Structures are given as structure tokens and as C-alpha cells.
């Protein structure tokens, strides 16, 4: 009986000594920095607070919301480009899905009437069946984004202010003196809502963004009572903007220093059962 107990005691002592080795590895083994630099650490991407600057261009699909309503078609207006600055940060200090964007855009808006199917008549405004305005605008948008290693999805929403630079009216009955001129009753200052969704392809430090946005002006094209002080008319531009942009990261999007990555590699080798942060 004593021999059996002695055998169990020796076995437990051997197991206790063996357990002191890190997962059976040689505790005296030292890995070089060169080896640790080659260790791949699998971890979820951590997005830093970072900023970008970039340019974008695209097209606008333009209409104007008239009251009383008029039948229209969307105009495809190709002049849309701008420059933007984006700053990503953490919402409430810990949610890395928030950002702010400001910029300056040059774009176009306008209207184009179509023939009424019942009457066969094409509506006109100041003799024009179509008009195009060049606009400069300054948007300020809140951005929500979800990032992966080389891909992101985005949604933005906010306000913009702008100024209508010039106008071109089209139609046989347009008076020549107003064909490329604003009237005294036209409004040139504008402001409104802007927002949309899109996605980005990320190849640090460059990102390519594709966005589709809706812009709705709160500033009518003309004074609502210019035609009659008793009868108000409104015309609010509405545009669908499709843009592509290239952005350059001004600060590091993700990742840590070389020393921090080396520490993670060290932990993954010496303590592989411990989740690295």
C-alpha cells in the first residue's frame, strides 16, 4: 500500500514540475526581434481617430419641386466637383463610428418641364422650358461609418449653405435680356438639407469613396409673392448627386507602433492562450 501511495506522490510531483513550463515549451528559449516581427497576430481592426482630405466629382440629377406642381423630367448635369475634409472620432468617447465633414462644392441645379399628356402643352417659367444654375455650396455633415480592413460603409446627413452664381434659361420664348441673367425677384442665396449613403475602398493611406446623396433646398428660386401678393408660389430645387472621390489619410487610420506590434507577437508566442488586445 505504501508503494502505491509513494508512486502516486511521485507522479503528482512530476506533473507539477512539468506544468511550470509554458505549454511544454522550453522556458529558456528566447525568440529574436527578427522572428517576432514575422509573427502574424490575428486581431480585429481598431479604427483610430483620424482625418482625411480629398476631392470628389460626379453628376447631379436635378429637378425643382414647384407649388403649384408642374410636370418635369430629371436633368443630368455633369458639373459637380469639390474638396472635403473629414474628421473621424469616437461618439461619447468609445464608439468609433462617428465623423464630421466640411467642404466646398461646385454643382448645378435647375428644372426641365415636360409636355402635359392631356393638354399637349409644355409649361414655361419666364418663357423658359428649361433652366440650369451654377451653384457653390458649403456642406457640414455628420457621418456614421462602419469599417473593415479594406472596406467601409457610410451614411451622412446635415445642412448646407450656398449661392447661385448664374443661370441659363432655354426656350424659344425667353427674352434675350434675361436668358443669362437673374431677375430682381429671383433668390440667389440658398440653404437646405443634404444626406446620403455610400461605401469606401481603403488602401492605406488612400481611400476611394462612392456616395449617393439627396440635396433639398429650403430656399425658393424666387420670391413666393412676386406674381401676386395674394397667391404664393414656391420652387425648391431637388438634386440626386452621385460622386466618386479620392481621399488621403492625414493621420494613421489603424494599427499600432512597431514596438506595440512586437509586444503582441511576444504575447502570442509565450502566452498563446491569452487573448491579445
Helices and strands as residue ranges (DSSP letters): H 2-19, G 22-24, H 33-38, E 51-67, E 75-91, E 95-112, E 130-147, E 151-170, G 176-178, E 189-203, E 206-217, E 234-249, H 258-270
